[in-house]
């Protein structure tokens, strides 16, 4: 056999082995979840921003831990003109016509995060757009409509990744409902 034929045969055999081994090996759900969380931009809202040497950056000590419990925010400014949404400097508190929402702690802390949840509860939460699958509505800026299109396998992988994170004890405030409309002044 010539060197060229041997090399071609070796390359084909190596490619076949790669295809076989990747087909037999299921992807690691934690790594798949990490990829999906990164691609979906979950850190953009669920990881608080802090001021770094080059400007705002994600807080590496609070990855996906939600709005910092220690960060009390004042009432949001009133909407002006066509602008109807305000965002805190940490990018974890948002206000708009729905009231004020605080991004959730997605770490596996059992008291303040997802530590007592299971994959089915996480999937139901996303599918139904409701806390724990049946509670209050998930509020903006959570892109429920987009994430609800993920497969159950993808959502289970996201949950597996979230459960692999170090738990961060951080009790996020409850949402604040929109202010009640002002009563009309009596006619004079």
C-alpha positions in Angstrom: 0.0 0.0 0.0 1.4 3.4 -0.9 1.9 6.1 1.7 -0.9 8.2 0.2 -3.4 5.4 0.5 -2.3 4.6 4.0 -2.6 8.2 5.1 -6.1 8.4 3.5 -7.2 5.2 5.1 -5.9 6.3 8.5 -7.7 9.7 8.2 -11.0 7.9 7.2 -10.6 5.5 10.1 -9.9 8.3 12.6 -13.0 10.3 11.3 -15.2 7.2 11.6 -13.9 6.7 15.2 -14.7 10.3 16.1 -18.2 10.0 14.6 -18.9 6.8 16.5 -17.6 8.0 19.8 -19.5 11.3 19.7 -22.7 9.5 18.7 -22.4 7.1 21.6 -21.4 9.8 24.1 -24.3 12.0 25.3 -23.4 15.6 25.9 -22.7 16.6 29.5 -25.8 18.3 30.7 -23.9 20.7 33.0 -21.7 21.9 30.1 -24.8 22.1 27.8 -26.5 24.2 30.5 -23.5 26.4 30.9 -23.6 27.0 27.2 -27.3 27.8 27.1 -27.1 30.2 30.1 -24.2 32.0 28.5 -25.9 32.1 25.1 -29.2 33.4 26.5 -27.4 36.1 28.5 -28.8 35.0 31.9 -25.8 36.6 33.6 -26.7 40.0 32.1 -29.6 40.4 34.7 -29.0 37.6 37.3 -25.4 38.5 38.1 -25.1 42.0 39.7 -22.8 44.5 38.1 -20.2 46.2 40.2 -17.7 49.0 39.3 -14.4 47.6 38.2 -11.2 49.2 37.1 -12.5 49.4 33.5 -16.1 50.3 34.4 -19.1 48.1 35.2 -18.4 44.4 35.3 -20.2 41.3 36.6 -19.6 40.6 40.3 -17.6 37.3 40.3 -18.6 36.6 43.9 -22.3 36.7 43.1 -22.6 34.8 39.8 -26.3 34.3 39.1 -27.2 35.3 42.7 -29.8 37.9 41.7 -30.4 41.3 43.1 -28.1 41.9 46.1 -30.1 41.7 49.4 -27.9 44.4 50.9 -28.6 46.8 48.0 -31.7 48.7 48.9 -32.9 50.8 46.0 -34.9 54.0 46.3 -38.3 54.3 44.5 -37.8 54.4 40.8 -38.1 57.7 38.9 -41.4 58.5 37.3 -41.6 57.6 33.6 -41.1 60.6 31.4 -42.0 60.9 27.7 -41.9 57.7 25.8 -39.5 56.1 28.4 -41.3 53.6 30.7 -38.6 51.4 32.2 -35.8 52.2 34.7 -32.9 49.9 35.7 -30.8 50.0 38.8 -27.0 50.4 38.6 -26.6 46.7 39.4 -28.9 45.7 36.5 -30.8 43.5 38.9 -33.8 45.8 39.8 -36.2 46.9 37.0 -39.2 49.1 37.2 -42.0 49.7 34.7 -45.8 49.4 34.4 -45.6 46.0 36.2 -44.0 47.6 39.3 -40.5 46.8 40.5 -39.0 43.4 39.8 -35.7 42.0 41.3 -33.8 39.3 39.5 -33.9 36.0 41.3 -31.1 34.1 43.0 -30.5 31.1 40.7 -27.8 29.5 42.8 -28.5 26.3 44.7 -28.7 28.0 48.1 -31.4 26.1 50.0 -32.8 29.1 51.9 -32.6 31.9 49.2 -32.1 30.2 45.8 -33.1 27.1 43.9 -31.6 24.6 46.3 -34.9 23.0 47.2 -36.2 22.9 43.6 -36.1 20.0 41.3 -35.8 19.9 37.5 -39.6 19.4 37.1 -40.3 22.6 39.1 -37.8 24.6 37.1 -39.2 23.4 33.8 -42.8 24.1 35.0 -41.7 27.6 36.1 -40.3 28.4 32.6 -43.2 26.7 30.7 -45.9 28.4 32.8 -44.1 31.7 33.3 -45.0 31.4 37.0 -42.8 31.2 40.1 -42.5 27.5 41.1 -44.6 26.7 38.1 -47.9 27.9 39.6 -47.2 31.1 41.7 -47.0 34.7 40.8 -46.1 35.6 37.2 -42.4 36.0 36.3 -41.9 39.6 35.6 -39.9 41.6 33.1 -37.2 41.7 32.0 -37.3 37.8 32.2 -37.7 36.7 28.6 -40.1 33.9 29.4 -41.6 33.7 25.9 -38.1 33.0 24.4 -36.9 30.6 27.1 -40.2 28.7 27.1 -39.4 27.5 23.6 -36.4 25.5 24.8 -36.8 21.7 24.9 -37.3 20.0 28.2 -33.8 18.5 27.7 -32.3 22.0 27.4 -34.2 23.3 30.4 -33.1 20.3 32.4 -29.5 21.0 31.3 -29.8 24.7 32.4 -31.1 23.5 35.8 -28.2 21.0 36.1 -25.7 23.8 35.4 -27.4 26.1 38.0 -27.3 23.3 40.6 -23.5 23.0 39.9 -22.8 26.6 41.0 -21.6 27.5 44.4 -24.6 28.4 46.6 -24.8 32.1 47.4 -27.0 33.1 50.4 -28.8 36.1 49.0 -32.5 36.8 49.8 -33.8 38.8 46.9 -36.7 41.2 47.8 -40.2 40.4 46.6 -41.5 42.3 43.6 -43.2 45.6 44.3 -46.6 46.0 42.6 -47.3 49.1 40.5 -48.4 52.2 42.4 -52.1 52.5 42.7 -53.5 55.1 40.4 -54.1 58.4 42.0 -57.7 59.1 42.9 -59.3 61.7 40.7 -59.7 65.1 42.3 -63.3 65.9 43.1 -65.0 68.2 40.7 -65.3 71.7 42.0 
